[in-house]
């Protein structure tokens, strides 16, 4: 159960990054303000989604809450770092 939940979270973040990448590519040709709004929106969405995942896990009384929360945060940080690295390619081309 915990393993399935964990794989689901990792796959979800991967899918979220793909979705955000598509969204960012569409915003690439918009105004600088529009591009900034998209980036800020993605950041806020990812932060609240992370909070939601951790909260639901804790409220559901699942085992190893602290380890899960820290691991989800680590996945969040790693995916965010990879996304920023890829985003730099778009920004430099734009």
HTML snippet that shows the backbone in 3Dmol.js (N, CA, C, O; Angstrom):
<script src="https://3Dmol.org/build/3Dmol-min.js"></script>
<div id="view" style="width:600px;height:400px;position:relative"></div>
<script>
const pdb = `
ATOM      1  N   UNK A   1       0.830  -1.200   0.000  1.00  0.00           N
ATOM      2  CA  UNK A   1       0.000   0.000   0.000  1.00  0.00           C
ATOM      3  C   UNK A   1       0.872   1.261   0.000  1.00  0.00           C
ATOM      4  O   UNK A   1       0.660   2.181  -0.790  1.00  0.00           O
ATOM      5  N   UNK A   2       1.848   1.281   0.895  1.00  0.00           N
ATOM      6  CA  UNK A   2       2.732   2.434   0.955  1.00  0.00           C
ATOM      7  C   UNK A   2       3.570   2.515  -0.316  1.00  0.00           C
ATOM      8  O   UNK A   2       3.805   3.605  -0.839  1.00  0.00           O
ATOM      9  N   UNK A   3       4.022   1.365  -0.813  1.00  0.00           N
ATOM     10  CA  UNK A   3       4.831   1.339  -2.026  1.00  0.00           C
ATOM     11  C   UNK A   3       4.017   1.839  -3.218  1.00  0.00           C
ATOM     12  O   UNK A   3       4.522   2.617  -4.028  1.00  0.00           O
ATOM     13  N   UNK A   4       2.766   1.401  -3.331  1.00  0.00           N
ATOM     14  CA  UNK A   4       1.909   1.856  -4.428  1.00  0.00           C
ATOM     15  C   UNK A   4       1.659   3.356  -4.324  1.00  0.00           C
ATOM     16  O   UNK A   4       1.668   4.062  -5.332  1.00  0.00           O
ATOM     17  N   UNK A   5       1.439   3.837  -3.121  1.00  0.00           N
ATOM     18  CA  UNK A   5       1.242   5.274  -2.907  1.00  0.00           C
ATOM     19  C   UNK A   5       2.493   6.034  -3.319  1.00  0.00           C
ATOM     20  O   UNK A   5       2.417   7.068  -3.983  1.00  0.00           O
ATOM     21  N   UNK A   6       3.633   5.515  -2.920  1.00  0.00           N
ATOM     22  CA  UNK A   6       4.890   6.185  -3.228  1.00  0.00           C
ATOM     23  C   UNK A   6       5.123   6.256  -4.736  1.00  0.00           C
ATOM     24  O   UNK A   6       5.462   7.317  -5.259  1.00  0.00           O
ATOM     25  N   UNK A   7       4.943   5.135  -5.440  1.00  0.00           N
ATOM     26  CA  UNK A   7       5.115   5.139  -6.892  1.00  0.00           C
ATOM     27  C   UNK A   7       4.111   6.077  -7.558  1.00  0.00           C
ATOM     28  O   UNK A   7       4.431   6.748  -8.540  1.00  0.00           O
ATOM     29  N   UNK A   8       2.905   6.116  -7.019  1.00  0.00           N
ATOM     30  CA  UNK A   8       1.891   7.026  -7.539  1.00  0.00           C
ATOM     31  C   UNK A   8       2.305   8.482  -7.419  1.00  0.00           C
ATOM     32  O   UNK A   8       2.087   9.273  -8.337  1.00  0.00           O
ATOM     33  N   UNK A   9       2.900   8.838  -6.289  1.00  0.00           N
ATOM     34  CA  UNK A   9       3.363  10.209  -6.078  1.00  0.00           C
ATOM     35  C   UNK A   9       4.480  10.558  -7.057  1.00  0.00           C
ATOM     36  O   UNK A   9       4.465  11.631  -7.660  1.00  0.00           O
ATOM     37  N   UNK A  10       5.435   9.670  -7.214  1.00  0.00           N
ATOM     38  CA  UNK A  10       6.555   9.930  -8.125  1.00  0.00           C
ATOM     39  C   UNK A  10       6.050  10.057  -9.564  1.00  0.00           C
ATOM     40  O   UNK A  10       6.468  10.964 -10.284  1.00  0.00           O
ATOM     41  N   UNK A  11       5.165   9.170  -9.986  1.00  0.00           N
ATOM     42  CA  UNK A  11       4.604   9.251 -11.329  1.00  0.00           C
ATOM     43  C   UNK A  11       3.764  10.513 -11.507  1.00  0.00           C
ATOM     44  O   UNK A  11       3.786  11.134 -12.570  1.00  0.00           O
ATOM     45  N   UNK A  12       3.026  10.891 -10.467  1.00  0.00           N
ATOM     46  CA  UNK A  12       2.218  12.105 -10.523  1.00  0.00           C
ATOM     47  C   UNK A  12       3.085  13.340 -10.745  1.00  0.00           C
ATOM     48  O   UNK A  12       2.752  14.192 -11.568  1.00  0.00           O
ATOM     49  N   UNK A  13       4.199  13.442 -10.014  1.00  0.00           N
ATOM     50  CA  UNK A  13       5.094  14.589 -10.183  1.00  0.00           C
ATOM     51  C   UNK A  13       5.718  14.592 -11.575  1.00  0.00           C
ATOM     52  O   UNK A  13       5.926  15.657 -12.155  1.00  0.00           O
ATOM     53  N   UNK A  14       6.014  13.426 -12.110  1.00  0.00           N
ATOM     54  CA  UNK A  14       6.555  13.362 -13.470  1.00  0.00           C
ATOM     55  C   UNK A  14       5.520  13.861 -14.475  1.00  0.00           C
ATOM     56  O   UNK A  14       5.845  14.643 -15.368  1.00  0.00           O
ATOM     57  N   UNK A  15       4.282  13.411 -14.331  1.00  0.00           N
ATOM     58  CA  UNK A  15       3.207  13.862 -15.221  1.00  0.00           C
ATOM     59  C   UNK A  15       2.959  15.362 -15.054  1.00  0.00           C
ATOM     60  O   UNK A  15       2.704  16.064 -16.033  1.00  0.00           O
ATOM     61  N   UNK A  16       3.032  15.845 -13.829  1.00  0.00           N
ATOM     62  CA  UNK A  16       2.840  17.269 -13.567  1.00  0.00           C
ATOM     63  C   UNK A  16       3.923  18.096 -14.250  1.00  0.00           C
ATOM     64  O   UNK A  16       3.637  19.156 -14.806  1.00  0.00           O
ATOM     65  N   UNK A  17       5.152  17.623 -14.212  1.00  0.00           N
ATOM     66  CA  UNK A  17       6.235  18.335 -14.893  1.00  0.00           C
ATOM     67  C   UNK A  17       6.015  18.372 -16.399  1.00  0.00           C
ATOM     68  O   UNK A  17       6.297  19.385 -17.039  1.00  0.00           O
ATOM     69  N   UNK A  18       5.523  17.295 -16.966  1.00  0.00           N
ATOM     70  CA  UNK A  18       5.237  17.274 -18.403  1.00  0.00           C
ATOM     71  C   UNK A  18       4.129  18.270 -18.728  1.00  0.00           C
ATOM     72  O   UNK A  18       4.236  19.029 -19.692  1.00  0.00           O
ATOM     73  N   UNK A  19       3.077  18.269 -17.936  1.00  0.00           N
ATOM     74  CA  UNK A  19       1.978  19.213 -18.128  1.00  0.00           C
ATOM     75  C   UNK A  19       2.477  20.652 -18.013  1.00  0.00           C
ATOM     76  O   UNK A  19       2.132  21.493 -18.843  1.00  0.00           O
ATOM     77  N   UNK A  20       3.271  20.938 -17.011  1.00  0.00           N
ATOM     78  CA  UNK A  20       3.795  22.287 -16.821  1.00  0.00           C
ATOM     79  C   UNK A  20       4.748  22.669 -17.955  1.00  0.00           C
ATOM     80  O   UNK A  20       4.793  23.834 -18.351  1.00  0.00           O
ATOM     81  N   UNK A  21       5.499  21.718 -18.474  1.00  0.00           N
ATOM     82  CA  UNK A  21       6.408  21.990 -19.579  1.00  0.00           C
ATOM     83  C   UNK A  21       5.607  22.446 -20.803  1.00  0.00           C
ATOM     84  O   UNK A  21       5.985  23.406 -21.475  1.00  0.00           O
ATOM     85  N   UNK A  22       4.496  21.751 -21.089  1.00  0.00           N
ATOM     86  CA  UNK A  22       3.633  22.123 -22.213  1.00  0.00           C
ATOM     87  C   UNK A  22       3.059  23.523 -21.982  1.00  0.00           C
ATOM     88  O   UNK A  22       3.031  24.349 -22.894  1.00  0.00           O
ATOM     89  N   UNK A  23       2.608  23.775 -20.774  1.00  0.00           N
ATOM     90  CA  UNK A  23       2.040  25.076 -20.421  1.00  0.00           C
ATOM     91  C   UNK A  23       3.090  26.179 -20.602  1.00  0.00           C
ATOM     92  O   UNK A  23       2.784  27.255 -21.115  1.00  0.00           O
ATOM     93  N   UNK A  24       4.297  25.910 -20.189  1.00  0.00           N
ATOM     94  CA  UNK A  24       5.384  26.879 -20.303  1.00  0.00           C
ATOM     95  C   UNK A  24       5.754  27.135 -21.761  1.00  0.00           C
ATOM     96  O   UNK A  24       6.031  28.274 -22.137  1.00  0.00           O
ATOM     97  N   UNK A  25       5.762  26.093 -22.580  1.00  0.00           N
ATOM     98  CA  UNK A  25       6.070  26.266 -24.001  1.00  0.00           C
ATOM     99  C   UNK A  25       5.037  27.166 -24.672  1.00  0.00           C
ATOM    100  O   UNK A  25       5.382  27.971 -25.536  1.00  0.00           O
ATOM    101  N   UNK A  26       3.768  27.031 -24.276  1.00  0.00           N
ATOM    102  CA  UNK A  26       2.716  27.889 -24.841  1.00  0.00           C
ATOM    103  C   UNK A  26       2.904  29.341 -24.409  1.00  0.00           C
ATOM    104  O   UNK A  26       2.600  30.261 -25.168  1.00  0.00           O
ATOM    105  N   UNK A  27       3.398  29.544 -23.204  1.00  0.00           N
ATOM    106  CA  UNK A  27       3.581  30.901 -22.673  1.00  0.00           C
ATOM    107  C   UNK A  27       4.886  31.534 -23.141  1.00  0.00           C
ATOM    108  O   UNK A  27       5.125  32.715 -22.886  1.00  0.00           O
ATOM    109  N   UNK A  28       5.719  30.779 -23.811  1.00  0.00           N
ATOM    110  CA  UNK A  28       7.036  31.258 -24.227  1.00  0.00           C
ATOM    111  C   UNK A  28       6.930  32.503 -25.109  1.00  0.00           C
ATOM    112  O   UNK A  28       7.762  33.405 -25.006  1.00  0.00           O
ATOM    113  N   UNK A  29       5.944  32.558 -25.950  1.00  0.00           N
ATOM    114  CA  UNK A  29       5.815  33.675 -26.879  1.00  0.00           C
ATOM    115  C   UNK A  29       4.908  34.785 -26.363  1.00  0.00           C
ATOM    116  O   UNK A  29       4.625  35.738 -27.088  1.00  0.00           O
ATOM    117  N   UNK A  30       4.454  34.675 -25.135  1.00  0.00           N
ATOM    118  CA  UNK A  30       3.619  35.732 -24.575  1.00  0.00           C
ATOM    119  C   UNK A  30       4.503  36.856 -24.041  1.00  0.00           C
ATOM    120  O   UNK A  30       5.727  36.810 -24.160  1.00  0.00           O
ATOM    121  N   UNK A  31       3.877  37.845 -23.464  1.00  0.00           N
ATOM    122  CA  UNK A  31       4.628  38.973 -22.907  1.00  0.00           C
ATOM    123  C   UNK A  31       5.451  38.509 -21.706  1.00  0.00           C
ATOM    124  O   UNK A  31       5.175  37.454 -21.136  1.00  0.00           O
ATOM    125  N   UNK A  32       6.452  39.287 -21.325  1.00  0.00           N
ATOM    126  CA  UNK A  32       7.231  38.923 -20.132  1.00  0.00           C
ATOM    127  C   UNK A  32       6.354  38.784 -18.887  1.00  0.00           C
ATOM    128  O   UNK A  32       6.583  37.907 -18.054  1.00  0.00           O
ATOM    129  N   UNK A  33       5.357  39.649 -18.767  1.00  0.00           N
ATOM    130  CA  UNK A  33       4.447  39.557 -17.621  1.00  0.00           C
ATOM    131  C   UNK A  33       3.635  38.268 -17.688  1.00  0.00           C
ATOM    132  O   UNK A  33       3.450  37.592 -16.676  1.00  0.00           O
ATOM    133  N   UNK A  34       3.153  37.931 -18.873  1.00  0.00           N
ATOM    134  CA  UNK A  34       2.391  36.689 -19.033  1.00  0.00           C
ATOM    135  C   UNK A  34       3.224  35.467 -18.709  1.00  0.00           C
ATOM    136  O   UNK A  34       2.738  34.528 -18.079  1.00  0.00           O
ATOM    137  N   UNK A  35       4.478  35.474 -19.136  1.00  0.00           N
ATOM    138  CA  UNK A  35       5.383  34.367 -18.847  1.00  0.00           C
ATOM    139  C   UNK A  35       5.606  34.250 -17.338  1.00  0.00           C
ATOM    140  O   UNK A  35       5.596  33.149 -16.788  1.00  0.00           O
ATOM    141  N   UNK A  36       5.805  35.386 -16.675  1.00  0.00           N
ATOM    142  CA  UNK A  36       6.007  35.386 -15.219  1.00  0.00           C
ATOM    143  C   UNK A  36       4.774  34.876 -14.482  1.00  0.00           C
ATOM    144  O   UNK A  36       4.888  34.158 -13.489  1.00  0.00           O
ATOM    145  N   UNK A  37       3.602  35.249 -14.971  1.00  0.00           N
ATOM    146  CA  UNK A  37       2.362  34.778 -14.345  1.00  0.00           C
ATOM    147  C   UNK A  37       2.256  33.259 -14.454  1.00  0.00           C
ATOM    148  O   UNK A  37       1.856  32.590 -13.501  1.00  0.00           O
ATOM    149  N   UNK A  38       2.612  32.723 -15.609  1.00  0.00           N
ATOM    150  CA  UNK A  38       2.564  31.266 -15.795  1.00  0.00           C
ATOM    151  C   UNK A  38       3.544  30.572 -14.851  1.00  0.00           C
ATOM    152  O   UNK A  38       3.188  29.584 -14.208  1.00  0.00           O
ATOM    153  N   UNK A  39       4.763  31.076 -14.763  1.00  0.00           N
ATOM    154  CA  UNK A  39       5.772  30.464 -13.891  1.00  0.00           C
ATOM    155  C   UNK A  39       5.322  30.540 -12.430  1.00  0.00           C
ATOM    156  O   UNK A  39       5.431  29.558 -11.695  1.00  0.00           O
ATOM    157  N   UNK A  40       4.823  31.690 -12.013  1.00  0.00           N
ATOM    158  CA  UNK A  40       4.344  31.821 -10.629  1.00  0.00           C
ATOM    159  C   UNK A  40       3.147  30.914 -10.367  1.00  0.00           C
ATOM    160  O   UNK A  40       3.035  30.327  -9.291  1.00  0.00           O
ATOM    161  N   UNK A  41       2.259  30.798 -11.341  1.00  0.00           N
ATOM    162  CA  UNK A  41       1.108  29.902 -11.185  1.00  0.00           C
ATOM    163  C   UNK A  41       1.521  28.454 -11.036  1.00  0.00           C
ATOM    164  O   UNK A  41       0.954  27.721 -10.227  1.00  0.00           O
ATOM    165  N   UNK A  42       2.508  28.039 -11.815  1.00  0.00           N
ATOM    166  CA  UNK A  42       2.998  26.666 -11.714  1.00  0.00           C
ATOM    167  C   UNK A  42       3.636  26.421 -10.346  1.00  0.00           C
ATOM    168  O   UNK A  42       3.447  25.364  -9.744  1.00  0.00           O
ATOM    169  N   UNK A  43       4.379  27.392  -9.873  1.00  0.00           N
ATOM    170  CA  UNK A  43       5.037  27.254  -8.571  1.00  0.00           C
ATOM    171  C   UNK A  43       4.012  27.129  -7.460  1.00  0.00           C
ATOM    172  O   UNK A  43       4.126  26.255  -6.601  1.00  0.00           O
ATOM    173  N   UNK A  44       3.025  27.987  -7.472  1.00  0.00           N
ATOM    174  CA  UNK A  44       1.973  27.942  -6.443  1.00  0.00           C
ATOM    175  C   UNK A  44       1.205  26.629  -6.518  1.00  0.00           C
ATOM    176  O   UNK A  44       0.923  26.009  -5.493  1.00  0.00           O
ATOM    177  N   UNK A  45       0.871  26.210  -7.728  1.00  0.00           N
ATOM    178  CA  UNK A  45       0.123  24.959  -7.885  1.00  0.00           C
ATOM    179  C   UNK A  45       0.916  23.781  -7.342  1.00  0.00           C
ATOM    180  O   UNK A  45       0.376  22.938  -6.625  1.00  0.00           O
ATOM    181  N   UNK A  46       2.199  23.723  -7.684  1.00  0.00           N
ATOM    182  CA  UNK A  46       3.020  22.605  -7.217  1.00  0.00           C
ATOM    183  C   UNK A  46       3.165  22.611  -5.698  1.00  0.00           C
ATOM    184  O   UNK A  46       3.166  21.553  -5.068  1.00  0.00           O
ATOM    185  N   UNK A  47       3.289  23.804  -5.106  1.00  0.00           N
ATOM    186  CA  UNK A  47       3.416  23.889  -3.646  1.00  0.00           C
ATOM    187  C   UNK A  47       2.136  23.417  -2.951  1.00  0.00           C
ATOM    188  O   UNK A  47       2.197  22.657  -1.985  1.00  0.00           O
ATOM    189  N   UNK A  48       0.973  23.869  -3.445  1.00  0.00           N
ATOM    190  CA  UNK A  48      -0.285  23.460  -2.821  1.00  0.00           C
ATOM    191  C   UNK A  48      -0.598  21.989  -3.060  1.00  0.00           C
ATOM    192  O   UNK A  48      -1.166  21.324  -2.193  1.00  0.00           O
ATOM    193  N   UNK A  49      -0.231  21.482  -4.224  1.00  0.00           N
ATOM    194  CA  UNK A  49      -0.421  20.054  -4.493  1.00  0.00           C
ATOM    195  C   UNK A  49       0.434  19.219  -3.536  1.00  0.00           C
ATOM    196  O   UNK A  49      -0.024  18.205  -3.010  1.00  0.00           O
ATOM    197  N   UNK A  50       1.675  19.651  -3.316  1.00  0.00           N
ATOM    198  CA  UNK A  50       2.549  18.949  -2.375  1.00  0.00           C
ATOM    199  C   UNK A  50       1.962  18.973  -0.973  1.00  0.00           C
ATOM    200  O   UNK A  50       1.944  17.954  -0.283  1.00  0.00           O
ATOM    201  N   UNK A  51       1.488  20.119  -0.560  1.00  0.00           N
ATOM    202  CA  UNK A  51       0.843  20.229   0.754  1.00  0.00           C
ATOM    203  C   UNK A  51      -0.367  19.303   0.840  1.00  0.00           C
ATOM    204  O   UNK A  51      -0.577  18.641   1.856  1.00  0.00           O
ATOM    205  N   UNK A  52      -1.153  19.260  -0.219  1.00  0.00           N
ATOM    206  CA  UNK A  52      -2.328  18.395  -0.236  1.00  0.00           C
ATOM    207  C   UNK A  52      -1.978  16.920  -0.141  1.00  0.00           C
ATOM    208  O   UNK A  52      -2.626  16.170   0.588  1.00  0.00           O
ATOM    209  N   UNK A  53      -0.958  16.504  -0.875  1.00  0.00           N
ATOM    210  CA  UNK A  53      -0.545  15.096  -0.836  1.00  0.00           C
ATOM    211  C   UNK A  53      -0.111  14.706   0.568  1.00  0.00           C
ATOM    212  O   UNK A  53      -0.517  13.666   1.085  1.00  0.00           O
ATOM    213  N   UNK A  54       0.707  15.537   1.174  1.00  0.00           N
ATOM    214  CA  UNK A  54       1.202  15.229   2.521  1.00  0.00           C
ATOM    215  C   UNK A  54       0.071  15.247   3.532  1.00  0.00           C
ATOM    216  O   UNK A  54       0.014  14.385   4.408  1.00  0.00           O
ATOM    217  N   UNK A  55      -0.836  16.221   3.426  1.00  0.00           N
ATOM    218  CA  UNK A  55      -1.956  16.322   4.366  1.00  0.00           C
ATOM    219  C   UNK A  55      -2.877  15.116   4.266  1.00  0.00           C
ATOM    220  O   UNK A  55      -3.267  14.543   5.283  1.00  0.00           O
ATOM    221  N   UNK A  56      -3.225  14.729   3.050  1.00  0.00           N
ATOM    222  CA  UNK A  56      -4.105  13.568   2.865  1.00  0.00           C
ATOM    223  C   UNK A  56      -3.455  12.313   3.426  1.00  0.00           C
ATOM    224  O   UNK A  56      -4.131  11.501   4.058  1.00  0.00           O
ATOM    225  N   UNK A  57      -2.180  12.144   3.210  1.00  0.00           N
ATOM    226  CA  UNK A  57      -1.474  10.969   3.723  1.00  0.00           C
ATOM    227  C   UNK A  57      -1.516  10.946   5.253  1.00  0.00           C
ATOM    228  O   UNK A  57      -1.736   9.900   5.863  1.00  0.00           O
ATOM    229  N   UNK A  58      -1.305  12.100   5.853  1.00  0.00           N
ATOM    230  CA  UNK A  58      -1.297  12.153   7.321  1.00  0.00           C
ATOM    231  C   UNK A  58      -2.693  11.971   7.910  1.00  0.00           C
ATOM    232  O   UNK A  58      -2.851  11.297   8.927  1.00  0.00           O
ATOM    233  N   UNK A  59      -3.693  12.559   7.286  1.00  0.00           N
ATOM    234  CA  UNK A  59      -5.061  12.431   7.790  1.00  0.00           C
ATOM    235  C   UNK A  59      -5.569  11.000   7.633  1.00  0.00           C
ATOM    236  O   UNK A  59      -6.376  10.532   8.436  1.00  0.00           O
ATOM    237  N   UNK A  60      -5.098  10.311   6.603  1.00  0.00           N
ATOM    238  CA  UNK A  60      -5.525   8.932   6.351  1.00  0.00           C
ATOM    239  C   UNK A  60      -4.884   7.937   7.312  1.00  0.00           C
ATOM    240  O   UNK A  60      -5.118   6.732   7.215  1.00  0.00           O
ATOM    241  N   UNK A  61      -4.072   8.446   8.243  1.00  0.00           N
ATOM    242  CA  UNK A  61      -3.435   7.591   9.250  1.00  0.00           C
ATOM    243  C   UNK A  61      -2.580   6.493   8.611  1.00  0.00           C
ATOM    244  O   UNK A  61      -2.586   5.345   9.054  1.00  0.00           O
ATOM    245  N   UNK A  62      -1.864   6.864   7.585  1.00  0.00           N
ATOM    246  CA  UNK A  62      -0.969   5.911   6.928  1.00  0.00           C
ATOM    247  C   UNK A  62       0.308   5.769   7.760  1.00  0.00           C
ATOM    248  O   UNK A  62       0.633   6.652   8.553  1.00  0.00           O
ATOM    249  N   UNK A  63       1.032   4.662   7.580  1.00  0.00           N
ATOM    250  CA  UNK A  63       2.254   4.459   8.361  1.00  0.00           C
ATOM    251  C   UNK A  63       3.404   5.347   7.888  1.00  0.00           C
ATOM    252  O   UNK A  63       3.404   5.839   6.760  1.00  0.00           O
ATOM    253  N   UNK A  64       4.364   5.536   8.757  1.00  0.00           N
ATOM    254  CA  UNK A  64       5.606   6.252   8.455  1.00  0.00           C
ATOM    255  C   UNK A  64       5.342   7.638   7.865  1.00  0.00           C
ATOM    256  O   UNK A  64       5.816   7.971   6.778  1.00  0.00           O
ATOM    257  N   UNK A  65       4.577   8.433   8.606  1.00  0.00           N
ATOM    258  CA  UNK A  65       4.171   9.754   8.122  1.00  0.00           C
ATOM    259  C   UNK A  65       5.354  10.689   7.902  1.00  0.00           C
ATOM    260  O   UNK A  65       5.441  11.359   6.873  1.00  0.00           O
ATOM    261  N   UNK A  66       6.251  10.733   8.860  1.00  0.00           N
ATOM    262  CA  UNK A  66       7.384  11.660   8.762  1.00  0.00           C
ATOM    263  C   UNK A  66       8.271  11.312   7.581  1.00  0.00           C
ATOM    264  O   UNK A  66       8.687  12.197   6.832  1.00  0.00           O
ATOM    265  N   UNK A  67       8.563  10.028   7.409  1.00  0.00           N
ATOM    266  CA  UNK A  67       9.408   9.603   6.298  1.00  0.00           C
ATOM    267  C   UNK A  67       8.740   9.917   4.963  1.00  0.00           C
ATOM    268  O   UNK A  67       9.398  10.356   4.020  1.00  0.00           O
ATOM    269  N   UNK A  68       7.433   9.691   4.889  1.00  0.00           N
ATOM    270  CA  UNK A  68       6.714   9.968   3.656  1.00  0.00           C
ATOM    271  C   UNK A  68       6.737  11.462   3.343  1.00  0.00           C
ATOM    272  O   UNK A  68       6.986  11.857   2.204  1.00  0.00           O
ATOM    273  N   UNK A  69       6.477  12.289   4.350  1.00  0.00           N
ATOM    274  CA  UNK A  69       6.462  13.741   4.138  1.00  0.00           C
ATOM    275  C   UNK A  69       7.822  14.241   3.667  1.00  0.00           C
ATOM    276  O   UNK A  69       7.902  15.049   2.741  1.00  0.00           O
ATOM    277  N   UNK A  70       8.876  13.772   4.293  1.00  0.00           N
ATOM    278  CA  UNK A  70      10.220  14.196   3.883  1.00  0.00           C
ATOM    279  C   UNK A  70      10.562  13.691   2.479  1.00  0.00           C
ATOM    280  O   UNK A  70      11.197  14.398   1.697  1.00  0.00           O
ATOM    281  N   UNK A  71      10.143  12.480   2.171  1.00  0.00           N
ATOM    282  CA  UNK A  71      10.412  11.924   0.849  1.00  0.00           C
ATOM    283  C   UNK A  71       9.639  12.677  -0.232  1.00  0.00           C
ATOM    284  O   UNK A  71      10.180  12.946  -1.305  1.00  0.00           O
ATOM    285  N   UNK A  72       8.379  13.019   0.040  1.00  0.00           N
ATOM    286  CA  UNK A  72       7.592  13.791  -0.923  1.00  0.00           C
ATOM    287  C   UNK A  72       8.238  15.160  -1.133  1.00  0.00           C
ATOM    288  O   UNK A  72       8.308  15.653  -2.259  1.00  0.00           O
ATOM    289  N   UNK A  73       8.702  15.762  -0.062  1.00  0.00           N
ATOM    290  CA  UNK A  73       9.380  17.050  -0.193  1.00  0.00           C
ATOM    291  C   UNK A  73      10.653  16.909  -1.037  1.00  0.00           C
ATOM    292  O   UNK A  73      10.961  17.780  -1.850  1.00  0.00           O
ATOM    293  N   UNK A  74      11.381  15.820  -0.842  1.00  0.00           N
ATOM    294  CA  UNK A  74      12.593  15.584  -1.631  1.00  0.00           C
ATOM    295  C   UNK A  74      12.252  15.415  -3.115  1.00  0.00           C
ATOM    296  O   UNK A  74      12.965  15.929  -3.977  1.00  0.00           O
ATOM    297  N   UNK A  75      11.172  14.700  -3.412  1.00  0.00           N
ATOM    298  CA  UNK A  75      10.736  14.541  -4.801  1.00  0.00           C
ATOM    299  C   UNK A  75      10.328  15.903  -5.373  1.00  0.00           C
ATOM    300  O   UNK A  75      10.635  16.212  -6.524  1.00  0.00           O
ATOM    301  N   UNK A  76       9.643  16.705  -4.575  1.00  0.00           N
ATOM    302  CA  UNK A  76       9.252  18.059  -4.981  1.00  0.00           C
ATOM    303  C   UNK A  76      10.487  18.892  -5.333  1.00  0.00           C
ATOM    304  O   UNK A  76      10.523  19.549  -6.373  1.00  0.00           O
ATOM    305  N   UNK A  77      11.486  18.859  -4.470  1.00  0.00           N
ATOM    306  CA  UNK A  77      12.702  19.642  -4.700  1.00  0.00           C
ATOM    307  C   UNK A  77      13.436  19.160  -5.950  1.00  0.00           C
ATOM    308  O   UNK A  77      13.847  19.968  -6.782  1.00  0.00           O
ATOM    309  N   UNK A  78      13.596  17.854  -6.077  1.00  0.00           N
ATOM    310  CA  UNK A  78      14.308  17.311  -7.246  1.00  0.00           C
ATOM    311  C   UNK A  78      13.569  17.629  -8.549  1.00  0.00           C
ATOM    312  O   UNK A  78      14.193  18.053  -9.522  1.00  0.00           O
ATOM    313  N   UNK A  79      12.253  17.431  -8.579  1.00  0.00           N
ATOM    314  CA  UNK A  79      11.493  17.739  -9.782  1.00  0.00           C
ATOM    315  C   UNK A  79      11.521  19.229 -10.091  1.00  0.00           C
ATOM    316  O   UNK A  79      11.588  19.623 -11.255  1.00  0.00           O
ATOM    317  N   UNK A  80      11.470  20.054  -9.057  1.00  0.00           N
ATOM    318  CA  UNK A  80      11.540  21.505  -9.271  1.00  0.00           C
ATOM    319  C   UNK A  80      12.903  21.902  -9.836  1.00  0.00           C
ATOM    320  O   UNK A  80      12.982  22.732 -10.741  1.00  0.00           O
ATOM    321  N   UNK A  81      13.960  21.320  -9.313  1.00  0.00           N
ATOM    322  CA  UNK A  81      15.307  21.626  -9.809  1.00  0.00           C
ATOM    323  C   UNK A  81      15.452  21.198 -11.268  1.00  0.00           C
ATOM    324  O   UNK A  81      15.984  21.951 -12.084  1.00  0.00           O
ATOM    325  N   UNK A  82      14.988  20.005 -11.597  1.00  0.00           N
ATOM    326  CA  UNK A  82      15.060  19.549 -12.988  1.00  0.00           C
ATOM    327  C   UNK A  82      14.224  20.431 -13.903  1.00  0.00           C
ATOM    328  O   UNK A  82      14.620  20.713 -15.033  1.00  0.00           O
ATOM    329  N   UNK A  83      13.070  20.864 -13.415  1.00  0.00           N
ATOM    330  CA  UNK A  83      12.208  21.733 -14.212  1.00  0.00           C
ATOM    331  C   UNK A  83      12.878  23.080 -14.470  1.00  0.00           C
ATOM    332  O   UNK A  83      12.797  23.616 -15.575  1.00  0.00           O
ATOM    333  N   UNK A  84      13.533  23.619 -13.456  1.00  0.00           N
ATOM    334  CA  UNK A  84      14.225  24.902 -13.613  1.00  0.00           C
ATOM    335  C   UNK A  84      15.373  24.766 -14.611  1.00  0.00           C
ATOM    336  O   UNK A  84      15.591  25.654 -15.435  1.00  0.00           O
ATOM    337  N   UNK A  85      16.097  23.669 -14.537  1.00  0.00           N
ATOM    338  CA  UNK A  85      17.200  23.443 -15.481  1.00  0.00           C
ATOM    339  C   UNK A  85      16.670  23.399 -16.912  1.00  0.00           C
ATOM    340  O   UNK A  85      17.252  24.014 -17.806  1.00  0.00           O
ATOM    341  N   UNK A  86      15.570  22.677 -17.136  1.00  0.00           N
ATOM    342  CA  UNK A  86      14.981  22.617 -18.466  1.00  0.00           C
ATOM    343  C   UNK A  86      14.400  23.961 -18.886  1.00  0.00           C
ATOM    344  O   UNK A  86      14.467  24.326 -20.059  1.00  0.00           O
ATOM    345  N   UNK A  87      13.838  24.689 -17.952  1.00  0.00           N
ATOM    346  CA  UNK A  87      13.242  25.990 -18.252  1.00  0.00           C
ATOM    347  C   UNK A  87      14.292  26.992 -18.710  1.00  0.00           C
ATOM    348  O   UNK A  87      14.007  27.867 -19.528  1.00  0.00           O
ATOM    349  N   UNK A  88      15.491  26.864 -18.189  1.00  0.00           N
ATOM    350  CA  UNK A  88      16.566  27.779 -18.588  1.00  0.00           C
ATOM    351  C   UNK A  88      16.805  27.708 -20.098  1.00  0.00           C
ATOM    352  O   UNK A  88      17.155  28.716 -20.712  1.00  0.00           O
ATOM    353  N   UNK A  89      16.623  26.542 -20.697  1.00  0.00           N
ATOM    354  CA  UNK A  89      16.787  26.403 -22.141  1.00  0.00           C
ATOM    355  C   UNK A  89      15.758  27.248 -22.881  1.00  0.00           C
ATOM    356  O   UNK A  89      16.076  27.882 -23.887  1.00  0.00           O
ATOM    357  N   UNK A  90      14.527  27.255 -22.382  1.00  0.00           N
ATOM    358  CA  UNK A  90      13.458  28.034 -23.011  1.00  0.00           C
ATOM    359  C   UNK A  90      13.727  29.521 -22.845  1.00  0.00           C
ATOM    360  O   UNK A  90      13.581  30.291 -23.795  1.00  0.00           O
ATOM    361  N   UNK A  91      14.114  29.924 -21.655  1.00  0.00           N
ATOM    362  CA  UNK A  91      14.325  31.335 -21.378  1.00  0.00           C
ATOM    363  C   UNK A  91      15.475  31.889 -22.223  1.00  0.00           C
ATOM    364  O   UNK A  91      15.388  33.006 -22.734  1.00  0.00           O
ATOM    365  N   UNK A  92      16.521  31.134 -22.365  1.00  0.00           N
ATOM    366  CA  UNK A  92      17.682  31.596 -23.141  1.00  0.00           C
ATOM    367  C   UNK A  92      17.372  31.660 -24.629  1.00  0.00           C
ATOM    368  O   UNK A  92      17.908  32.514 -25.335  1.00  0.00           O
ATOM    369  N   UNK A  93      16.504  30.760 -25.119  1.00  0.00           N
ATOM    370  CA  UNK A  93      16.116  30.796 -26.532  1.00  0.00           C
ATOM    371  C   UNK A  93      15.163  31.950 -26.817  1.00  0.00           C
ATOM    372  O   UNK A  93      15.207  32.568 -27.880  1.00  0.00           O
ATOM    373  N   UNK A  94      14.276  32.232 -25.814  1.00  0.00           N
ATOM    374  CA  UNK A  94      13.234  33.247 -25.981  1.00  0.00           C
ATOM    375  C   UNK A  94      13.812  34.582 -26.176  1.00  0.00           C
ATOM    376  O   UNK A  94      13.076  35.556 -26.333  1.00  0.00           O
TER     377      UNK A  94
END
`;
const viewer = $3Dmol.createViewer("view");
viewer.addModel(pdb, "pdb");
viewer.setStyle({}, {cartoon: {color: "spectrum"}});
viewer.zoomTo();
viewer.render();
</script>
